[in-house]
Amino acid sequence: LEMSVDPASTSRKRVPQGKHVAVLNQADAKIMVIANVESDTGKQTGIVLSFNSDGSINKDFNGGCLTIDLEGIAHNHHFAEVIAIQADGGVLVGGHYSGASFSTYGLFFVRLTASGQMDPTFNGGIALNVPTTRLVTPREMTVRSSDNAIVIVGEIVSDGADNGLVIVLNASGSFNRVFNNGNPLEFSLGLGGLVLESAMALDNGSIVVVGFTGRKFFG
């Protein structure tokens, strides 16, 4: 799939840079892929694709392709950027969206069943909305094996620079109140700019994050 970006546009656009491929499990090696498509009107939408280990389309997953539904979230564009698999086979997908005026933004997270349906056990079967007035991008999503807690790391714009961002969710899609009192954690380390690219959630409850730093937007 190819996503085009108009270089003449004066608005800031980010090509999604998160983790886009996940293997469902080693037993049947189903391959899950997220991507983004653009309509004739220029609207960007996230999709999920599923393949068998031989590269054929996994038709058991909604015919092989699913358009992500952000029911109840007012938005113009949304981008699928991170994907992870839970131990029971649930497919977690996250990304960011933007409002029509590019003055509102937010993150979304959904859980899909192995058949490609919205899972009613995750946030009541609708997309979890994490709204903000600033540009925000998830870079990786991982699942802790001991309790299926979901850890998301990425970046959020603050005062002309990127700050690191960490979010921890329970398997049900609620915010984990043990981590930062149930709130997203934003920090800069005082280095002028910080992007978190990957994370590992250890069974003892700690989280190891990796990222890079530099001046503002690293230009």
C-alpha positions, 0 to 999 in steps of 0.5 A, a space after each residue: 500500500 502506498 500513502 502519498 503526502 503533498 509536499 506543497 502542503 503548509 500543514 505539518 504532516 507525519 508519516 506514521 512510524 510505529 510498529 506495523 507488523 505482528 505475528 498472531 502466534 507461532 502455532 499458526 503464524 498468522 501475520 497481522 499488518 496495519 496500514 493507512 489508505 487515502 480516499 479520493 477526498 484526501 481522508 486518511 484511514 487506518 486499516 488492518 490486514 491479515 495473512 496466513 503464513 504462506 502469504 495468502 489472505 486470512 479470510 477468517 479475519 473479516 475477509 482479510 481486511 478491516 477498516 478501523 471504526 472510530 465510532 463516537 470520536 469526531 475526527 477528520 483523519 486517523 492513522 493506525 501506527 502500532 499493533 500488538 497481540 495479547 496472549 488470548 489472540 486479541 489484536 490491539 491496534 492504536 494510532 492518532 487522529 486529527 480534527 477537521 481544523 487540525 486544532 484537536 488531536 488524540 490517540 485511539 486504541 481498539 481491540 479486535 477478535 481473531 475474526 476481525 470484530 470489535 471486542 466488547 470486553 475492551 472499553 465496551 466494544 468501542 475505540 478508547 479515546 485519549 483526546 489532546 489539543 497537541 500533536 501526539 504519536 504512538 511509537 510502540 505498544 507492548 503487552 505484559 505477559 503476567 497480567 496482559 497490561 498494555 504499555 504504549 510509548 511515543 511522543 507529544 508536542 509541548 512548547 515547540 518540542 517533543 516530549 516522551 509519552 507513556 500510557 499504561 492500560 489494563 487489559 479491559 481498556 481502562 487506565 491502569 491506576 497503579 501507573 502515574 495514578 491512571 494518567 498518561 506520563 509526559 516528560 522531557 528529561 530537560 533535554 530539549 526534545 525526547 521521543 520514546 521508540 520502544 518499551 518492554 514491560 517486565 513481569 515485576 511491574 517495571 517498564 524499560 523505555 528506549 528513545 532518542 533526544 535532540 533539539 526540538 524537532 531534531 532538525 
